[in-house]
Amino acid sequence: MNNSNSKPFVMGISGGSGSGKSTIVNEIIERLGPEKIAVLHHDAYYRHRPELSFEERTKINFDHPDSLETKLLVKHLKQLISGNKVEVPIYDFAQHLRDSKTKNIAPCQILIVDGILVLSNSQLCEMMDLKVFVDVPSDLRFIRRLERDLSERGRSVESVTEQYLTTVRPMHEIFVEPSKQQANILIPGGGHNLKAVQLLIAHLQSIHC
């Protein structure tokens, strides 16, 4: 940070799985510069469950808040706001375990907290200066999630489809969709809504850049 005494601007960005949160975050980083932004991904905080077999880990409901160590995310966000570095977990989505290594994240002018459940947690919301919800129809979200999990996470079409019907869709209806009420800004269409993304970037620029 240019001024060690200045409080960072904290933005939360949520929306259903496959809504395009990462696309928007990457666009913000590209436009404003990576040196000004630190990102905390909620899904890096999935609980480490080495006591379970791989088969048992594949059956975990990863879309339920209990699957995440949100208390650690809250602690890390508080530390970054206070000007301290943090060691963020690295999660292996193929093995459903945390890596032995961690990622060092330093305080920045803008802190972005992203994840499907970040607006459903009151402690996180209290620390956010701006809350964004990416609003995309369920069929588009499923297609994007399918493409991502096949290419990036070594999944099969059958396993992605079964998970979507068993946990992703019902958890979205119970936890994610209601959290939209916490948002200050809705972005319909996700990262493809260029005008909305440009307005968001302009707002961030006016505050901290």
N, C-alpha and C positions, 0 to 999 in steps of 0.2 A: 504494500500500500504506500502511496505517496506520503500520506500523513498517518503516522502510527496511532494517533489519537482518534482518528475518524472511524466511526462504526461502519462495518460493511453493510451493503444493501443485500437483504436476503429475499430471494424469490423462490417460491415453491411452484413446481409444475407437475400437474397430475393429469389423469385421463386413463381410459381403459388400455389394456395391453394391446399394442399394435396401433395406437392412435397417432403416433408420430412425434412423441415427446422428444426422442433423441434427435430427430431431424431439426426440430426447432432449437434445441440446445446447441447443436453443432453450428447452426446458422448464426446464433448469437455469438458464439465463441469466434467464429470466422470474421464477423463484422466488427466486434469490439476488441478482439485480441486476447489470446490465451493467457497473457500475463495479468489481465485484469479480472479473470474469472476462475473460480474453483467450483467444481461440481461434486456433490455428494449423491451417489446413486443408491437409492434405498435397497435395490436388489443385491448390492454388495454385502448387505448385512443379514442375509439368510443365515439361520442358525447352523452351527457346525455340529453335525450329528454322526461322528465316526463310529459310535457304538451300534449304529444300525447297519444292516447289510445294504448293498447297493439296491437290491430288490425292494427292501423296505423304504429306502430313501426315495425311490421313484414314486412311491405311493403317498408321499407327504403332500398335503394341500398347500402349495406354494402361493396361493392367492388369498390365504387367510392371514390376518395380522399376526397370529401366534407363530407363524413360520419365520418371522423376522425379529432380529434383536434391535428393536426400535429404540430401546433405552440407550444403547451404545451410540446410535445415530444422533439422538438428542444431545448426549454428552459431547460428542465430537463437534456438533454444530455450535454448542455453547463455547467450546474451547476456541474454535475458529473466530467466532464473534469477539472473543476476548483477546485475539491476536496471537494465539498459540497454534503451532503445527499439530497435526494429528496423523496417526497411522491407521489407514482405512483397510478393512479386510479385502482380499481378492477372492471372489467366489468362482469355483469351477463348475459351470452349469452342466458339463457332461458327466461329472462324477457326483454332483450334488454334495460337494464338500468345499470348505475353505482351503485356499492354498496356504502353504506354510509362510509364504512371503506376504508383505503388506505394501500398501501404496502410501507414500508420504504426500500429504496435501498441506500446503501453506495458506495462511490467510490472504484474501484478495479483496479488491474493492467490491466485487459482486460475488455472492455465494448462491449457487443454485442447488436446490434440493429437489431431486426428481424421482418419481415412482408412482405406481398406480394407487398407493394407499397413503401418500404423504399428507393429503388434505383431510384424511379421516382421523388423524392423530392431533388432539388438541394442543399438546405440548409443542409440536412442530409448528402448527398454525400460529401460535402465540408469538413465535420468533420470526415469522415471515412478514416482510414489508409489503409484499405483493404475492397474491395467490392466483395462479393461472390454471385453467382446466381446458384440456384439449378434447373437444367434443366431436367424435367420429362415429358413424353408424356401425353396428356390430358386425355386419357382413364384411366391410372393408377392414375392420380391425382383425378379424379372424384370418383373412387372406394374408395380411401383412405379418401376423404372428407366425403363420404356417411357413411363409417364405423365410423368415428370420431363423426359426428353430431348425429348419431343414439345412440351411446353409451355414449357420454359425454355431449351432449347439448339438449337431450330430443326431438329431431326432428323426423318427420315422413319421410318415403321414398319419398312420394309425394311432401312434402314441400322442401326437399333438391334438388330433381330433378328439380322442377319448378324454384327454385332460381338459380340453376346452368345454366339452359338454358336462363333465363331472364336476369340475371346480371353477374354471375360469368364468364361465357365464353366470352361474349362481352367485359366486363371490362378488362379481361386478355389480350385480343387482342389489346385493345386500350392503356392500361397503363402498364401492367406487362411485357408482351413480349418485347416491345421496350426498357424497362429499362435494359434489359440484356446487351445492348451495354455499360452500365456504369461499368459493372463488370470487375474486374481484373482476377477472377478465375471462371470458369464454372465447376459445378459438375454434370455430366450426371448420371441419375439413382438415385439421391438422397442419402439418408442415407445408402442404400444397396451397394453403391460404396465404399467399405471399403478402397481400396487403396487411393482413392482421399481424403477421410476423414482423413486417417492416415497422408497423406502428409500435409494437412491443419493443423492438430494438431502439427506435427513436426515443421512447420513454426512458429506457435504461441509460441511453447516452445523455439525456438531459439531466439525469440525476447524478451520475457518477463519472462521466467521462469527459 
